[in-house]
């Protein structure tokens, strides 16, 4: 029985060694991975940018931006609205916590 186990272990070991050597040979024959040339990629990107710049300006629809005065007025209106809501919230909380008899402590 021991001889059978020894032969089996030897066969498994030889199979593992053969598999390892086959992987090494396959990796050696494949050679190093081919990397893309960065100069070619850069040329392609530059050419795309040139094509984009040469496109007619009418083809690009950019939304018209409001002038600074309109932005400032809108911002001030939004700030005033937020301030008013905050003041209302403060007043409502203050009214809820103030006792009806005018004392300092809530009831």
SULGI-V776380 format. One record per residue. N is the residue number from 1. SS is DSSP state (h for helix, s for strand, l for the rest). PHI is phi in whole degrees, 0 to 359 (* if undefined). Layout:
n->N ss->SS phi->PHI
n->N ss->SS phi->PHI
This chain:
n->1 ss->l phi->*
n->2 ss->h phi->297
n->3 ss->h phi->296
n->4 ss->h phi->295
n->5 ss->h phi->293
n->6 ss->h phi->296
n->7 ss->h phi->296
n->8 ss->h phi->295
n->9 ss->h phi->296
n->10 ss->h phi->297
n->11 ss->h phi->295
n->12 ss->h phi->295
n->13 ss->h phi->297
n->14 ss->h phi->295
n->15 ss->h phi->295
n->16 ss->h phi->294
n->17 ss->h phi->294
n->18 ss->h phi->296
n->19 ss->h phi->294
n->20 ss->h phi->296
n->21 ss->h phi->294
n->22 ss->h phi->295
n->23 ss->h phi->296
n->24 ss->h phi->296
n->25 ss->h phi->295
n->26 ss->h phi->297
n->27 ss->h phi->290
n->28 ss->h phi->288
n->29 ss->h phi->281
n->30 ss->h phi->290
n->31 ss->l phi->79
n->32 ss->l phi->290
n->33 ss->l phi->295
n->34 ss->l phi->276
n->35 ss->l phi->262
n->36 ss->l phi->289
n->37 ss->l phi->284
n->38 ss->h phi->296
n->39 ss->h phi->294
n->40 ss->h phi->293
n->41 ss->h phi->298
n->42 ss->h phi->295
n->43 ss->h phi->299
n->44 ss->h phi->296
n->45 ss->h phi->296
n->46 ss->h phi->296
n->47 ss->h phi->294
n->48 ss->h phi->297
n->49 ss->h phi->296
n->50 ss->h phi->296
n->51 ss->h phi->297
n->52 ss->h phi->294
n->53 ss->h phi->290
n->54 ss->h phi->281
n->55 ss->l phi->296
n->56 ss->l phi->298
n->57 ss->h phi->293
n->58 ss->h phi->291
n->59 ss->h phi->289
n->60 ss->l phi->265
n->61 ss->l phi->263
n->62 ss->l phi->256
n->63 ss->l phi->293
n->64 ss->l phi->287
n->65 ss->l phi->272
n->66 ss->l phi->291
n->67 ss->l phi->289
n->68 ss->h phi->297
n->69 ss->h phi->295
n->70 ss->h phi->293
n->71 ss->h phi->297
n->72 ss->h phi->296
n->73 ss->h phi->297
n->74 ss->h phi->296
n->75 ss->h phi->296
n->76 ss->h phi->296
n->77 ss->h phi->295
n->78 ss->h phi->294
n->79 ss->h phi->297
n->80 ss->h phi->297
n->81 ss->h phi->295
n->82 ss->h phi->295
n->83 ss->h phi->297
n->84 ss->h phi->296
n->85 ss->h phi->296
n->86 ss->h phi->295
n->87 ss->h phi->296
n->88 ss->h phi->298
n->89 ss->h phi->295
n->90 ss->h phi->296
n->91 ss->h phi->297
n->92 ss->h phi->293
n->93 ss->h phi->291
n->94 ss->h phi->295
n->95 ss->h phi->295
n->96 ss->h phi->289
n->97 ss->h phi->269
n->98 ss->l phi->277
n->99 ss->l phi->289
n->100 ss->l phi->289
n->101 ss->l phi->277
n->102 ss->l phi->89
n->103 ss->l phi->284
n->104 ss->l phi->277
n->105 ss->l phi->261
n->106 ss->l phi->291
n->107 ss->l phi->279
